[in-house]
Amino acid sequence: MLEWYRTKARYESIMDDCEELILFCLENLKDKSIDVNSSLLKSSFERMTIPLVNSQNLIRLPMLNKV
C-alpha cells in the first residue's frame, strides 16, 4: 500500500492520515447523534512498529505457525 499511497513519503505519513480519518469519522458520527464514546475522541493513538508488534506477539497468524 505504501508504494502507491504516497510516493517518497515515510510510513508515518499514512499513520497521520489514518488517525485523522478515524477522528473525522468519530466526529461525524457524533454530529449525527450516533452514540460515540467520548473517550475515543480524547484518546491518543499508540503507534507501533512491525518489530514491536512481532516482539509482543500481537498478531497471531495460524498459517505461519504450521510446521
N, C-alpha and C positions, 0 to 999 in steps of 0.2 A: 504494500500500500504506500509506503514512503516513497517508492520510486516515482510514482505518478502524482501523488497528492501535492507535494510542494518540492519541486526540484531545488537542489542546493540549500535545503534548509535542514536543520537538525531535528531530531525526533521530539525535542521539547516543544517545537512549534505545533506539532499535531496534538501534543498534550494540552497546550494552552487552548487550542481550538475546541478540543473535546470538553474541557472544563467549562468554557464559555457556552458551548451548546447545551450542556446539562443544566447550567444555571438559567439559561434562556428558556428552556423547556419548563423547568420548575416554576419560574416566574409567570409564564403564560398559563400554566395550569392553575396557579393561584389566582390569577386575574380572571379566569373563567369560573371562579368559585368552586374549583375542584380541590378537595382537601389535600393539602401538601404539608408534610411535617416541617414546621418552621426551622427546626434544627438543621435540616438539609440545606436551607438557604444560607445559613450562617457557618456551615462547616467548611473546613479546608480540605483540599484533596491531598491524598498521600500518593506521591509519585514513587514508583518502584522501577528499578532497572530489571532486565531479564536475569542477570546473575543473582540479584537479591531474591527474586521470585523463585528461581531454581533452588537457591540455598535454603529457603524456608519451606520447600515442598508445597507451595501454594497452588500449584497446578498439578493435578494428577491425571495423566492420560494413560488409561489402561493399555492401549495399544503399544505404548513404549515400554511397558513392564513385562511384556511376553518374552519368554526365553526360547 
